Amino acid sequence: MKGSEGIPSLKLETLNKLISKMDKAPDMFFSNLFPTVQYDSDTIRWEIEYGSAGMTPFVAPGTVAPAVGVDGTGEASAKAAFYKEKMYFDEEFLNNMREPGSWATYQAAERKLARGTKKLDYRIQRRREWMMAQMFIEGGFTYMQKGGAKFTVNYGIPATHKVTLTGNDRWDVVHADSDPVEDIFDAKRILSDDAGVSGLIAMCNSEVLKVLMFKKSVQDLLSKSAFGNGDLFAQPAQVIGNLLGVGPLAIYDDLYEVPAYLTGNVIGGVTTAILVDDASDFGVGGTLRFYDMSKVNSWEDCVIAGVAVETGTVTVATAPTFSYIAGEDKVTMKKKFIGDDKFFMFSTSQDGEKVAEFMEAPYGNTRRWGKFADTKDEWDPEGMWLRIQDKGLPVLYHPDTTFTYTVK
């Protein structure tokens, strides 16, 4: 008997039952709103529809019923995205799982397995949420396909539903002439005219909420309403949302981590152009955290001054203090699912159906769907890898039921 063989907690059916019973990662806003379905191949196809709800016409009795058409219908397709990750457990962990010296030792090993599994599970849930958020707010995203090629899926959100405010129209406090009240009214009118939807969800993060709280047009509207300043600061999302006619604002501050491995050595105090395997999700102004993977809890932070996706280069304002090794060390950046410059409005349904779904695609030799955990023993050094993988793609059936402002 060797490796993970014979350990009940590491049987595949046990591991997969464990991840199926785990709670959802906190604040999975979009993932919780829309259903998940299984698709029969890894090329996902879906119908898209533009236009508001229609109405059945009058006809003369005894005549043939006219066939109903759907305004702006078309078919979209894209290959499903594949994503996976693994975690290493050493021989000491395996020995404690098999023949514990004490109940406490065994329990400690069980807790380590549970924590590792939960971490992998939450990370894979956040990848799904990231895809959903990018689909709705940015209108698409880029991901890896077979052979390392990058593929971009575009969900066809109309250009009139993705508006970037410029000049004095921007909402940030420097631009006193901007009027979020009028902008939101215009967005609601566009959504009503184009898609015939109401009952919208409006969302932003706390940074945009703060901007709205102190805008003169919002303060003027507040002074004429039944709400007082005490209500504004006690319940800002509810008060401002009701003032703007969109109900309580959904405030979404959850973060995700953008990871990348170094593809070029970094010389401490010298290198500012950092070469990484994938620079597409990094952003100017963010914090690039360098990790020395040979040490425990060893990192340092630098401010990102530039990003060149084509060359895989992230430029930092000041070189890191220490040196880092290509292919071994990595960098990360924290980002919000909805950025500090976005105000987003959407309807969850159109004509009684959900406007979006997450399609799970089959993968692996056993043709499985959804999250799946498995293990592999390592010979030298002895230990075990725990892996969780998934494959799928979100789809958007009604692209004109969303509206995004870039407000600053």
N, C-alpha and C positions, 0 to 999 in steps of 0.2 A: 504494500500500500504506500503510495507516495503522492506528493502534491496535494491537490484538493479532493482527491478520490476518497469517497466514503464519509465525507463531512456533510451531514444533513442540511445545514444552513446554506451550503454552497451548491446544492442541486439546482438545476436550471428552473424546475417548476417552482421551487421555493423562492428563488430570487425574483422570478417574474410575478409571483403572487404578491411578494413584498412590494414591488414598485407599483402594482395595480391598486394597492390599498393605501398608498401614500397620499397625503394631502396635496392639493395643488400648491405650487409655489405662490407666495403672497402677491396679491395685486395683479394677477393675470387678467387684465381688463378685457381685452379683445377675445382671448381664448375662452373666457367664461360666457361671452355673449352669443357665440355662434357654435353650431353643431359640428361634429366630426363624423365623416362618412368614409367608407372604404371604396376605393376605385379599383378597377380590374386590371390596370396596367400602369407603368411608370410614366407614360405620356398622358398627362392630365388634359382632358378637353372639357370645356364648359361653354354654355350659351351666355352671351351678354345681351343686355337689352337697354336701350335708351328710350326715354319718353315717358310722359305721364300716363296715368291709368285711363283706359278708354271706356266706352259705354256701348252697350248693345243697341243697334239701330232698329227703327220701326220697319216692318215689312208687311206686304199684303198677305192676308190669309191664303193658304194653299200654294204659296210660292216657295222656292228653295231657299233655305237659310244661307245667308252669305258667310263665306269663310272668314274667320277672324285672322288678321295679321298682327304682328308685333312690331311696333315702330323701332327701327334701328337695330334689328336683331342680327347677330353675327356669332361666329364661333371662334373661341380663342383656345390655344393649346400651348403647353410647355412641359418640359421634362420635370419630374418631381425632384426636389432637392433632397440630398442624402446627407445625414449628419450623425456623427458618432464620437465617442470619447471613452477613454479607459483610465483605470487607476490601478496602481501596483500595491500588492500586499506581500510582505516578506515572509520568509520561512518561520520566523518567530511567531507571527500571527497565525500561520497555519498550524503550527504545533500546539499553540494555545487553544485553537478551535477543536483539535482532535483529542488530545489527552491533557486536559488542564490540570495543573498542579493543585488548583483549588477552585472552588465555585466562583470566587471573585475574579480570578484570572480569566476563566471562561467567559464571564459576564463582560469583562473589559474588552475581550476580543469580539464578542457579539455586538457591543456598542460601537466599536470601531467599524465593523462591517456595515451596521445600520447607518452610521454617519456618512460613510463613503458612498453607499448606495443612494442615500437621500441627496447628497451633493450632486452626484451625476444626474439623478432624476430631475432635480430643480434646474440644472443647467440646460438640459435638453428641453424642458418646458419653456424656458426663457427663449430658446431659439425659435420655437413655434410662435411665441408671443411677438418676438422681433419681426418675424415674417408678416404676421397679421398687421402689426403697427406700421411697418414700411408700406404694405399694400394700401392701407387706408390713407395714411398721412402724406407719404411721398409719391404714391402712385405706382410703385414698383421697387425692385431690389435686384442685386447681382449676387450670384452664387456659383460655386464650382460644379462643373460637370465632368463626365468621364474624360480621362486624359489630362486633367488639370485646366481645361478650357473654362473660361468664365462666361456665364450666360446671364443676360438681363431680361427679366420678365416685366412687361409694361401692361398695366391693367386698364388702360384706355380712359382714365379720368379726364373729362374735358378740360381744356386749358382755361376756360372761363370759371372753372371750379377750383383752380389752384392759383391764387392771386398773391403776388408779392407787393406789399405796400412800399412806396418809395418816397423820398423827400420828406416833406412835412406831413404826409399821410401816415407815417410810421407811428406806432402807439407809444414808444418809449418816452419817458418823461422829458427828454430834450425837445421834443416836438409838441409844443403846447397846442398847435392848431389842429392836430389830428382828432378824429371823432369816432371812437369805437362803436358808439351807439348807432350811428348811421351806417358804418361798415357792416355790422352784424345784421341790421335790417335789410341791407342790400343782399347779403348772402342768403338770408331766409327767403327773400323774394325769388332769387335765382333757383334755389332748390325747389320751391313751390311751382314755379313756371316750368322748369325742365323735367322734374320727376314727379310732381304732384304729391310731395311728401310733407308731412308736418310731424308734430310730436318728436322733435329732434333732440338728440343728445349733443350738448356742447361741452368741450373739454379743453383744458390747457394745464400747464403745470403751475407751481406756486409762484414762479418768477413772473409769468404773464398775469396771474391773478393780482400780484402786487402792483403791477403797472396799471391795471384796470381800477384798482381801489383808489388810486391817487389821480386819475385823469379828471380834468376839470369838467368835461361833459358828463361823466358818470357822477361826480360830486353834485353838479347842478341838478341832475335827475333825482339824486338821492334826497336833496333838500326839499323837493316838491312831492316826495312820496311819504308813505306811512312809516318808513324805516328811519331810524335814527343812527347816528354815528356809532352808538354802542352796539347796535345790531350788526352794523357793517364789520366791526372788528371782532365780534364774537362769532359771527357766522358769515364770513365774506363770500364764500362760494354760493351759498343759498341766496343771500341778499342781492349780489350783483347779477346772478343768473336770472332771478325773478325780475329785476329792473330791466334787463336786456330782453326779456320775453323768451328766454330759452330754458326756464326752470333752473333748479340748482345746477351749478357747474360741476362737472366731473373733474376733480383735480387729480392728476396722474403724475406722481413724482418718482415712480419706480425706475431703478437703474439696471443696466446690464453692462457686462464687461466685454470689451473688444480685445482679444488676445492676438499676438503674433510672435513668431520666433525670429530671432536675428539671422539674417543671411550674410551679414558682414560683421567683422570684428569691430568693437567700439573701444577706442583708446581714451582712457580717462583724461579729462581736461582738454581734449583735442577734438574728438569727433562730434560734429553737430548734425551731419547728414546720416541718419540711421536707416540702414537697409533691412527690410523685413519681408517675410514671405507673402504678406497680403496687407496693403495699406489702405484698402478701399473704405473701411469703416472709421478711420481716424479723422479727427477734425481739428482745424486751427483753433487755438485758444484752450484746447483741452490739456489735461495733465498726462504726460507719458511716464509711466512707472516702469523702471528697469528692475528686473529680478535676476539675482545671481542664484542659479538653480543648484549650485553646489553647497549652498549655505541655507540654514533655516531662518526664515523671516528676515531676509536681507534684501533691501530695495532702496531706491532713491527716485525722486520725482523731478521732471523737467517740463517746462511749458512748451507746447507744440507751436512752432512758428510757421510751418508750411507742410503741405502734403502733396506728393506727386504719385498718384496711383499707378500710372503707367510704368514707372521705374521702381516702384516699391520702396519709396523713400519718404521717411517722416523726419522733417528738420526741426530740431529743438533750438530754442533761443540761446541757451547756454549748454555747453557740453557737460555730460555727467561727470561726477568726481572720480568714479571708479571705472575700470575696464570690464568689458563683457565679451563673451565668446560666441561666435556664429555657430548655429546649429545646436547650441546647448542652452544658452540663456534666452530669456524672452522679455517682451514688453507688453503692457496692457494700458487701456484707457477706459474710464467709466463714462458711460453716456446715459442719457434719459431716453425712455421709449418715445416720449413726445418732447421736442426740444424747447429751449427757452425762448424761441421766437415763433412758436406755432399756436394758432387758435383753430380748433377743428370742430366741425359740425357734421353730423350724419344721422341717417335714419337706419334703424336695425332691420326694417322690413319694407317691402313694396308689394302691394296687392296680396297681402297675407302671407308672403314667403320671406324667409330670411334673405338679406341681400348678399350674404357671404357664407362660405363653409370652409372647413379645412379638410382637404382630400388626402387620406392616407393611401400610399402606394405600396404594392407588394415588393419584397426584397428578400434576399438570401436564398439558399438552396431549398429551404422548406416553404418558401412563398408565404411569408408572414406579414402582418400589418401592424403598425403602431410600435410603441416602445418595446424593445426586447433586450434582456440582459443575458450575457453568457460569460464564461470564464476560460482562461487558457493558462496552463502551468508553464513556468519558466524554468529552464534547466540550470543556467549559470548567469547570475546568482540565482539560487533557488527561490521560488516564490510563485505568485499567481497574479494574473491580470484580470480585473473585472471590467467588462465593457458593456455600455448601453448604446444602442443605435436606433435610428428612426428614419423614415422616409415619407415625404409628403409635400403638399403645396397648398396654400390658401387660394381660394378662387373668389372673384367678385362678380356677381351676376348683374348688378345694377350700378355701373360706375358713376352715374350722375346723381346718386343719392348722398354724395359726400361733398364737403367743401372745406378747403384749407386756406387760411390766411397765414402768410409769413409777415409778421407784424413789426419786426425791427431788425 
